[in-house]
Amino acid sequence: MDEYYKNQFVRDLAWVISSPSLFESLPNRNHLIILSDYFFESEYVHLKELLEKLDNDPSWLEFHIQSGNNKLLGKYFESLAEFWFLNSERFDLIDKSVQININGDTKGELDFILRDKIKNRFLHLEAAGKFYLSAANSVSWETFIGPNPNDNLKNKMYKLLNEQIHLSKSASGKNKLIELGIDELDPALMIKGYFFYHLNNFLANDFSIPEYANPNHNKGWWIRFGEIEKLYGLNTNHWIILKRMNWISKALTKNLNDVIDTNTLLIFLHSYFEFNHYPILIASVRKNGEHFIEVSRGFIVSDLWPDLNFIH
C-alpha cells in the first residue's frame, strides 16, 4: 500500500485489508484456509475507490466504528475487518461474534461467518491483529511474547488451532449453523500484525522469524529501557510516540506537535519508566512534503520485561 490516507480510521482500514499475513502456512492444517497476501492485495485493489471516498468523507466509517465496542485494540481490528467484509464484492457477511455455549457456559465465539460468493462456500473466519516481540532470537513460538507477557504466540496459536477453529464442529456450533441455514463451514484464518526483533538483530538483518511465518510479514524492533542510548544509532531525530489505538497502520502526521527529537524522547522515557512498566511503542519518522511518515517502529520495554509480575 503506497497511498497515504489523511484519516486515521481510513489508514487503519486500508492496513487491515492490504497488510501481509503473519503466517503463510501452519502445521497440521487439515482443511484450514489461510487467507493469502495475493487475496489481500486483490481486495485492496477492489476497495481502493471506496477508501479514497472515505478519506474525503469518513463519516460512514467513523459511525460504524463508534457504534461498536472498540475500546480494545483487538475489537477495533475486528470492527475494521467487519466494515471491509460488509463492503467486499467477494463476501457476504452472514454473522459475527457468534457465541458458542455448551451446558450454559460460553466456550468461545466465531469471529465471522462469511459466504464466499466466488467459490460458493461458507467460511468460519478467525481474525486477529497481534504484536509479538522476539525474546530469544529463536523460531520457537513460545519465545514470541506480547507487550503484556501474559500473551505469547504459542498460547495464542494453540487456542486458535486446537479450540477456536473447531467451535463450529461442536454440537452447539452445529445447532447455530442450523439456525443460520448453513450445512457446513470451512475454517479460515486471518492473522495480521507485527513481529518485533531486538534492535541489534534488526539492524544486522540477522533474526530468526517464527516457524511457518510469512517472510514478508511486518517487522519492527525492540529494546529495553536500559538500552535507550541505542536510539541515537538509528540515524533519525524525529519520533512519534504511538498511542495504543494508533498501533495498526503506519504513523503519519503533518502536525509538528506530534513529532519530537531524540533528546526529548529520552527525557520522556526516563520519566515514563520511573512510574510505569508497560511497553511503549514509538515510530521513527521522516519528512516527506508536508507530512512526517513512519520509517520504522519499535517497542521500548521495561528492564524487567517479560517478567509476568512486572505489570502489576
Secondary structure as UniProt FT lines:
FT   HELIX           8..18
FT   TURN            27..28
FT   TURN            30..31
FT   STRAND          33..34
FT   HELIX           37..56
FT   HELIX           59..66
FT   HELIX           73..86
FT   STRAND          91..102
FT   TURN            103..104
FT   STRAND          105..116
FT   TURN            117..120
FT   STRAND          121..134
FT   HELIX           141..143
FT   STRAND          144..145
FT   TURN            149..150
FT   HELIX           153..162
FT   HELIX           164..169
FT   HELIX           171..180
FT   STRAND          186..198
FT   HELIX           199..204
FT   TURN            211..212
FT   TURN            215..216
FT   STRAND          218..224
FT   HELIX           225..234
FT   STRAND          239..242
FT   HELIX           244..246
FT   STRAND          252..253
FT   HELIX           256..258
FT   HELIX           262..275
FT   STRAND          280..288
FT   TURN            289..290
FT   STRAND          291..301
FT   TURN            303..306
FT   TURN            308..311
//
